[in-house]
């Protein structure tokens, strides 16, 4: 008998194997979908800019739009975080509209009264 080594439970091992195969199956399905997506969108399309026109494969247009959207989202989130941090350093409220009523209760209605629509 060896000290310090625990014997694995068979049910835990089977659960771990099932999760591993499930993850591999999901990854394989995602890769197959990605390959099919690229193959289906390989046709060239015309893109009209303000000062010119170009022909590009549709998949590149989709990926470029995705990359631009991700970059814009990252930039906007950084700007928002920086603005919020500066307001916090100056002691200003973080929200544009401060909480005027402290609490969630309605003002002016008696307790137990049914709310009006």
DRENBALUM-610239 format. One record per residue: x negated, y, z of N, C-alpha, C in turn; residue in three letters. Coordinates in steps of 0.05 Angstrom, whole numbers, padded with zeros to 5 digits. Layout:
BEGIN
R       nx       ny       nz      cax      cay      caz       cx       cy       cz   voro
R        X        Y        Z        X        Y        Z        X        Y        Z    ALA
...
//
This chain:
BEGIN
R       nx       ny       nz      cax      cay      caz       cx       cy       cz   voro
R   -00017   -00024    00000    00000    00000    00000   -00018    00025    00000    UNK
R   -00012    00043   -00018   -00027    00068   -00019   -00012    00090   -00006    UNK
R   -00027    00105    00011   -00015    00128    00024   -00017    00152    00005    UNK
R    00002    00170    00007    00002    00195   -00010    00015    00192   -00037    UNK
R    00020    00167   -00045    00035    00163   -00070    00063    00154   -00064    UNK
R    00082    00168   -00076    00110    00160   -00072    00119    00144   -00097    UNK
R    00135    00125   -00092    00145    00109   -00114    00169    00124   -00126    UNK
R    00169    00126   -00152    00191    00139   -00166    00217    00124   -00165    UNK
R    00238    00138   -00162    00264    00126   -00162    00271    00120   -00191    UNK
R    00282    00097   -00197    00289    00090   -00225    00310    00108   -00237    UNK
R    00329    00117   -00221    00350    00134   -00232    00339    00162   -00239    UNK
R    00320    00172   -00223    00308    00198   -00230    00291    00196   -00255    UNK
R    00278    00173   -00259    00262    00169   -00283    00280    00168   -00308    UNK
R    00303    00154   -00305    00322    00152   -00328    00334    00179   -00335    UNK
R    00340    00195   -00314    00350    00222   -00319    00330    00239   -00332    UNK
R    00305    00237   -00324    00283    00253   -00336    00280    00245   -00365    UNK
R    00281    00219   -00371    00278    00210   -00399    00301    00220   -00416    UNK
R    00325    00220   -00405    00348    00229   -00420    00345    00259   -00427    UNK
R    00336    00275   -00407    00333    00304   -00411    00311    00309   -00432    UNK
R    00289    00293   -00431    00268    00296   -00451    00278    00291   -00479    UNK
R    00292    00269   -00483    00302    00262   -00509    00323    00282   -00518    UNK
R    00339    00292   -00500    00359    00313   -00507    00345    00338   -00516    UNK
R    00324    00347   -00502    00309    00371   -00511    00297    00367   -00538    UNK
R    00284    00343   -00542    00272    00337   -00568    00293    00337   -00591    UNK
R    00317    00327   -00585    00338    00326   -00605    00347    00355   -00612    UNK
R    00350    00372   -00591    00359    00400   -00596    00337    00415   -00612    UNK
R    00312    00410   -00606    00290    00424   -00621    00290    00414   -00650    UNK
R    00293    00388   -00654    00293    00378   -00681    00317    00388   -00697    UNK
R    00340    00390   -00684    00364    00401   -00698    00360    00431   -00705    UNK
R    00348    00446   -00687    00343    00474   -00692    00323    00478   -00715    UNK
R    00302    00461   -00716    00283    00463   -00738    00296    00455   -00765    UNK
R    00313    00434   -00764    00327    00426   -00789    00345    00449   -00799    UNK
R    00359    00462   -00780    00376    00484   -00787    00360    00507   -00799    UNK
R    00337    00513   -00787    00320    00534   -00797    00310    00529   -00825    UNK
R    00301    00504   -00830    00293    00497   -00857    00316    00499   -00877    UNK
R    00339    00490   -00870    00362    00492   -00887    00370    00521   -00892    UNK
R    00368    00537   -00872    00374    00566   -00875    00355    00579   -00894    UNK
R    00329    00573   -00893    00310    00585   -00911    00315    00575   -00939    UNK
R    00320    00549   -00943    00325    00538   -00970    00350    00551   -00982    UNK
R    00371    00554   -00967    00396    00565   -00977    00394    00595   -00984    UNK
R    00376    00609   -00972    00374    00638   -00977    00348    00646   -00991    UNK
R    00340    00630   -01010    00316    00635   -01025    00320    00653   -01050    UNK
R    00345    00656   -01058    00351    00672   -01083    00342    00701   -01080    UNK
R    00333    00712   -01102    00325    00740   -01102    00349    00758   -01103    UNK
R    00347    00780   -01090    00369    00800   -01090    00357    00827   -01094    UNK
R    00373    00846   -01102    00364    00873   -01107    00369    00890   -01082    UNK
R    00349    00905   -01074    00352    00923   -01051    00348    00951   -01061    UNK
R    00367    00968   -01057    00366    00996   -01066    00358    01014   -01043    UNK
R    00335    01027   -01045    00327    01047   -01026    00334    01074   -01037    UNK
R    00330    01095   -01022    00338    01122   -01032    00321    01129   -01056    UNK
R    00295    01123   -01055    00277    01131   -01076    00268    01108   -01094    UNK
R    00279    01085   -01092    00271    01063   -01109    00287    01038   -01105    UNK
R    00282    01019   -01122    00296    00993   -01121    00275    00971   -01123    UNK
R    00280    00949   -01109    00262    00926   -01110    00278    00901   -01109    UNK
R    00265    00879   -01118    00277    00852   -01117    00262    00836   -01096    UNK
R    00276    00824   -01078    00263    00809   -01057    00281    00785   -01051    UNK
R    00268    00764   -01041    00282    00740   -01033    00300    00747   -01009    UNK
R    00324    00736   -01009    00344    00742   -00988    00334    00735   -00960    UNK
R    00319    00713   -00958    00310    00705   -00931    00291    00726   -00920    UNK
R    00274    00738   -00937    00256    00759   -00927    00271    00784   -00919    UNK
R    00292    00790   -00933    00309    00812   -00925    00322    00807   -00898    UNK
R    00332    00783   -00893    00344    00776   -00868    00324    00777   -00845    UNK
R    00300    00766   -00850    00279    00766   -00829    00269    00794   -00824    UNK
R    00267    00811   -00844    00259    00839   -00840    00279    00854   -00823    UNK
R    00305    00849   -00829    00326    00862   -00814    00326    00853   -00785    UNK
R    00321    00827   -00781    00319    00816   -00754    00295    00829   -00739    UNK
R    00272    00831   -00752    00249    00842   -00739    00253    00872   -00732    UNK
R    00265    00887   -00751    00271    00915   -00745    00291    00918   -00722    UNK
R    00311    00901   -00721    00330    00902   -00699    00318    00896   -00672    UNK
R    00300    00876   -00671    00287    00869   -00646    00269    00892   -00638    UNK
R    00253    00903   -00657    00236    00925   -00650    00251    00950   -00640    UNK
R    00273    00956   -00653    00290    00979   -00644    00301    00974   -00616    UNK
R    00310    00949   -00611    00321    00943   -00584    00300    00945   -00563    UNK
R    00275    00936   -00569    00254    00938   -00549    00247    00968   -00544    UNK
R    00245    00983   -00565    00239    01012   -00562    00260    01026   -00546    UNK
R    00285    01021   -00552    00307    01034   -00538    00308    01026   -00508    UNK
R    00302    01001   -00503    00302    00992   -00474    00279    01005   -00459    UNK
R    00256    01008   -00472    00233    01021   -00459    00239    01050   -00454    UNK
R    00251    01064   -00474    00258    01092   -00470    00278    01096   -00447    UNK
R    00298    01078   -00446    00318    01079   -00425    00305    01075   -00398    UNK
R    00288    01055   -00396    00275    01049   -00370    00257    01072   -00362    UNK
R    00243    01084   -00381    00225    01107   -00374    00241    01131   -00365    UNK
R    00264    01136   -00378    00281    01159   -00370    00293    01154   -00343    UNK
R    00301    01130   -00337    00313    01123   -00311    00292    01125   -00289    UNK
R    00267    01117   -00295    00245    01119   -00276    00238    01148   -00270    UNK
R    00238    01165   -00290    00232    01194   -00286    00254    01207   -00269    UNK
R    00279    01200   -00274    00301    01211   -00257    00298    01202   -00228    UNK
R    00290    01177   -00224    00287    01167   -00197    00264    01181   -00183    UNK
R    00242    01187   -00197    00220    01201   -00185    00227    01230   -00177    UNK
R    00245    01242   -00193    00253    01270   -00187    00276    01271   -00167    UNK
R    00287    01248   -00159    00308    01247   -00139    00336    01252   -00151    UNK
R    00338    01251   -00177    00364    01254   -00190    00379    01227   -00190    UNK
R    00405    01228   -00192    00420    01203   -00193    00413    01188   -00219    UNK
R    00412    01161   -00217    00404    01145   -00240    00426    01144   -00262    UNK
R    00451    01145   -00254    00473    01144   -00274    00480    01171   -00284    UNK
R    00491    01172   -00308    00499    01198   -00319    00523    01209   -00304    UNK
R    00541    01191   -00296    00565    01199   -00281    00563    01187   -00253    UNK
R    00558    01203   -00233    00556    01193   -00206    00582    01182   -00195    UNK
R    00581    01165   -00176    00605    01154   -00163    00618    01176   -00146    UNK
R    00641    01186   -00155    00654    01208   -00140    00670    01197   -00117    UNK
R    00681    01173   -00120    00697    01161   -00098    00681    01138   -00088    UNK
R    00673    01140   -00062    00657    01118   -00051    00675    01096   -00042    UNK
R    00676    01075   -00058    00692    01052   -00052    00709    01044   -00075    UNK
R    00723    01022   -00072    00740    01012   -00094    00770    01016   -00088    UNK
R    00777    01029   -00066    00805    01033   -00060    00817    01056   -00075    UNK
R    00842    01053   -00081    00856    01075   -00095    00862    01097   -00075    UNK
R    00861    01122   -00084    00866    01144   -00067    00895    01153   -00071    UNK
R    00909    01158   -00049    00936    01169   -00051    00958    01149   -00050    UNK
R    00952    01123   -00050    00972    01102   -00049    00973    01090   -00021    UNK
R    00997    01087   -00011    00999    01074    00016    00990    01045    00014    UNK
R    00980    01035    00037    00972    01007    00038    00997    00989    00034    UNK
R    00993    00967    00019    01014    00948    00015    01034    00956   -00007    UNK
R    01031    00980   -00019    01049    00988   -00040    01041    00975   -00066    UNK
R    01060    00968   -00082    01054    00955   -00108    01043    00977   -00127    UNK
R    01023    00970   -00143    01012    00989   -00161    01031    00995   -00184    UNK
R    01032    01020   -00192    01050    01027   -00214    01035    01025   -00241    UNK
R    01050    01017   -00261    01037    01012   -00287    01037    01036   -00304    UNK
//
